[in-house]
Amino acid sequence: MSRGARTLLREEAIAPERAAAPALPLKGLAEPLVDEAPPLPEAIPLEPARALVLADLQPPRAGPIDSMLRWAYRLGVPGPVLAAPLRKPAAPRLLATVATPLGGERAAGMALRAGQFLVHGLKVPIDKVDFASSAPLTPPVQRVVQGFTWLRDLATCAPREDCAGVAERLLARWLKANPLPGKGPAWTVEHAGLRLLAWLVHAPLLLGGDARLRGEALAAMEASARYLDRQVARAEDGLGQVAGWCAIVAAGLLLPDGRPRRLFGEAGLLRALGELVADDGGVLSRSPLAQMEAIALLVDLRACYDAVDREPPQALETMLGLLVPPLLALRMGDRGLGSWQGAGATSAARVDTLIAASGIRARPGKDSRHWGYQRVDAGKATLVLDAAPPPRSRHARYGCASTLAFELSHGEQRIVVNCGGAELAGGTVPVRIEQGLRGTAAHSTLVLDEANSTAVLIKGQIGKGVEEVDIARTTVKQKGREAVRLEASHNGYAARYGLIHRRTLLLGADGSGLSGEDLLEPSGRQGKRGKIAFAIRFHLGTGIDVGLSDDRRGAGLALPDGSYWQFRLGGDSGEAHITIEDSLWVDGQGRPRATKQLVVEGLTSRSGGRFPWLLKRMG
């Protein structure tokens, strides 16, 4: 991320009164704490993570009649003709009422009843919203308005009779602005799929009042289903295609004469899931928000099967079981998610609601090679490392150049974080800093020459940079207890600067200290001459007061929970020194919060350099 983009991050910090960090007692910081770390064994590198492997899911087995119906429907034969060729098409109606176990955000639902959309902390008056597909809304607001994701929030906040009127008024406005399937954000496959599924799942909020509106809504459901039948293969990415297929299957379950559509949709959905998810259950965009969306779609779809008393394909339940453990791997000590690939620090309550609705009981995945995140738990501490290349351009949603960044928490206190929140830009996070939030400098890792380790492009895309990550996970004996050591390297700076970044992290067995080392090694046989600027960034959690030692090689961190930590550079880290800069962190409500960051910076030889450091709890 450029210096100008970093300045934007500082300007958006919303608590300027904290700009001047108080001087903290720094007793003992002059000691080279890094040298106290135990000797580390040689690590055995794992297979390089060159690419993410696609899961292979087959369509459910079908008899000859079902296979014929699926084939004919795919060719365009209307569903009523296939389902009941000797009678007139059935009148539009819903065959069952869905009871989804997945709740929404009560605060957002209450805001709707008060006349406002609440989108990642931003209040948008409903009366001022243009529901037309061509309306110039920010991406998060477009998703809420055109995807009808607000229906879940409204259904959660009050009994149906108290909020059905709000839902009906908004539906009537949307139908008036979008009478027919067309173009624009309202008619992307993802928004159309989210909208149709929301209509079907939350139909009691929409269809209990005016008969004319009920007829228009049922006609719109059928028209949207036919639109998705034709357009689902043209989705923008894998998650959008899964949303479209889920809506098709739901329509096949809940609308009359739907058997051919259901068979067609089930086959397409399982293929799409196989292309969305890697072998270890992580979505290929590597985004926690996309992972959550995939789980939510399957939970709602399973509820549609339950509504008509039909067993879903076993592969759907298997997929839910695959999707949950990788998501749990990103939970920090406060049980909220870390900030990765554009996501903010999603709240614990939201994650708990989703996991409970899924019905899956699982442990967090710790060594997810394809999902790309390594997790270590020790004592009260949790460490998560990004140990894979950024997502491929065809999978990226809000791709971030975050390779080898880490987050650390102790108890419920987040100590080292990433800024996060690029995907939430357009709420209270300004759109203009979205690319900056995706850059390497917005993550807790090393940056060379203020350049991103992987190119960050517009519209969430990722360019050239990191292509290969080597990762080794070993166990080290520490005072009779086992500690985990992570060693990883990436080649994102090799082509431009001829250097490989290698990072080693050892979390103490009791969780009270993290010793690390960042190395720059020549990528060829001979290093280049000259020097190059580097910066190792440690973005700090909200509420942490930080002060520097006199020699600028150490810092003291006073945490809100009353604990005190020290950060210290090793004795052989050259002329590197520490500075304190402003930063921001996007919280679980999508709001930017003012924070600080420790920056280890200096010049290093183009032939490489070594920078050991230690973060340790005192007392």
Summary of the structure (lengths in Angstrom):
residues: 619
radius of gyration: 26.0
end to end distance: 36.9
largest distance: 89.0
contacts: 2249
relative contact order: 0.13
helix: 36%
strand: 23%
